[in-house]
Amino acid sequence: MRLGAHISTAGGAYRAFERARGACCDSFLIFTKSNRQWAAKPFSDDDITFYKNAVAEYADLHPVSVHAAYLINVASPDPALWEKSYLALKEEVERAAALGISLITFHPGSYMTSSEQEGLAAITRAMRRLLAETADTAPETVICLETMAGQGTNLGGKFEHLATIIQNAGPSDRLGVCFDTCHVFAAGYDIRTPEAYAATMAEFDRVVGLDKIRCFHFNDSIHELGTGKDRHAHIGRGQIGLAGFANFINDPRWADHCAHLETEPTDTGDDGVEIDMNQINLAALRALLTE
């Protein structure tokens, strides 16, 4: 697998490559704008040129994936918020395409005061429109629905949610899934033992199709199986444990798929010295690989 982490783009998206190299990444995840603001400063010609030059200079670091802003909610029953969210998601997809990035992940959304079925229909409507309106501006960019933890009215915690959206909005090669280990575990799908992992992946294949998984988020879970609580832990330091990640790392079906950490990138040791947790987590994952 192509292992990496969520990397800062402070100072320009192109600067993430050097940081990713320092963190021992094979691949990495970025925001192309503030993840907690609606507005985005348009890319200048220099922004795009610097980024593409970095792609060439760091050709071994691939693929790069984008995470869309957390504010986006295309499951919303509020027409104004739905439209604002849709336009923000479209802009995110087109920004990724402008940099030549082929993967973008977003949270499906929360149905709030409506119903599960109405929320799924709202997301499906957004996906149909998005696929049509970005067919020319982002033809190579795959839009990935992220598996979610199932808290509150959030959608994506059941594999059936993803299947409904993908089937009704497509089918399309530009619509896929980002499989988040913490979220799936929190939603009640066990992945800790070889047997549990096999059963969960067989269920995903039956309901959605394994071919729809385009990338992974690798996060351990602070909380136990099925709690619906989304709290990330460092690899092997949560309720999933190292054995759970070994199931993914050693599954030949995921060879060349990218998997990105979303855990805190640094910690402070007992001596007060900052520790690069991305390096430690990636080393822990690589140590799980068997011949």
Summary of the structure (lengths in Angstrom):
residues: 291
radius of gyration: 18.3
end to end distance: 13.6
largest distance: 54.8
contacts: 1003
relative contact order: 0.13
helix: 40%
strand: 18%
